[in-house]
Amino acid sequence: MTGPAGIKATQPGVVPGRVIVLLALSIWLLPLNSHADKLGDAYRLLRITEVAKEFEQATDQQTRNVIRTYSSIIAMSADRELPESIKQQMSRCYKETYAWEKFEPGIAAIFADNLSNTELKLMIDFFSDKSVPPPMIGQFKELIARANAIEQLAIDYMFSQTEGCDEQNVNLILDFLSDQGS
C-alpha cells in the first residue's frame, strides 16, 4: 500500500517515519509561516495607511520647527543669524536619522507581534474603505481600544533606535558662535 507522497506503508494504519518527520516539520514551521503572513500583512497595512508619507511630513515639519527655534535663540541671545549651511547640516541630520526606512521593519514587526491575522486583515479592510462588517464591530472596537498601547510600543521602538540630532546641532552652533567670537 502506498501512503502520502508515494511512500509505501509497511502495515495498514502505520505511518512511516519519514512521513511523521515531514508532518512534524510542517507543524513546527506553521507558526513561522503564520508570522511571515502576519508580517506581510503588517507591511501592507503600513502601505495602505500611508504611514511613511505622514511620518516624513511630520519629520519635515518638526525639523523646520527645531531649526526655527535654534535660529530664534541665536538671533536673540547672540544677535547673529544662523547660516544656511548650518541649517542644511541640521536638516540633513534629521532626514538621515529619522528616515522612515530605518523604522519600518521594526514597526511592522510590532504590528505582527501585537495583532492577530484577523485583526490585521480587519484593519487592512477598514483602511481600504471596505468598512467593518457588522459581526466584526466588537472586535474592531477592542482593537481600537488597544491602539494607544501599540502606538506607544512603536514610539518607544523609534526612540530606542536613534540618538537624535541634538548633540550635533549644539556642536554646530557652538562652533559657529566660537568662530564669530561670541
Residue pairs with C-beta under 8 A, 6 or more apart in sequence:
1 8
1 9
1 12
2 8
2 9
3 9
3 15
3 16
3 19
4 19
5 19
5 22
7 16
7 18
7 19
8 16
9 15
9 16
10 16
15 23
34 117
35 112
37 117
38 111
38 112
38 115
38 116
38 117
38 120
39 108
39 109
39 112
41 112
41 117
41 120
41 121
41 124
42 107
42 108
42 109
42 111
42 112
42 115
42 120
43 104
43 108
44 124
45 111
45 120
45 123
45 124
45 127
46 52
46 104
46 107
46 108
46 111
48 124
48 127
48 128
49 127
51 100
51 107
52 100
52 104
55 98
55 100
55 103
56 100
59 94
59 95
59 98
62 94
63 90
63 91
63 94
63 95
66 90
66 94
66 169
67 82
67 87
67 90
67 91
70 82
70 90
70 169
70 173
71 81
71 82
71 87
74 80
74 81
74 82
74 173
74 177
75 81
75 82
78 177
78 180
78 182
80 176
80 177
80 180
80 182
82 173
82 176
83 176
86 172
86 173
86 176
89 168
89 172
90 165
90 168
90 169
90 172
93 165
93 168
93 169
94 165
97 162
97 163
97 164
97 165
98 162
102 161
102 162
103 157
103 158
103 161
106 154
106 157
106 158
106 161
107 154
107 157
107 158
110 150
110 153
110 154
110 157
111 120
111 150
112 120
114 146
114 149
114 150
114 153
115 123
115 143
115 150
118 139
119 139
119 143
122 132
122 136
122 139
122 140
122 143
123 143
125 131
125 132
126 132
126 140
132 140
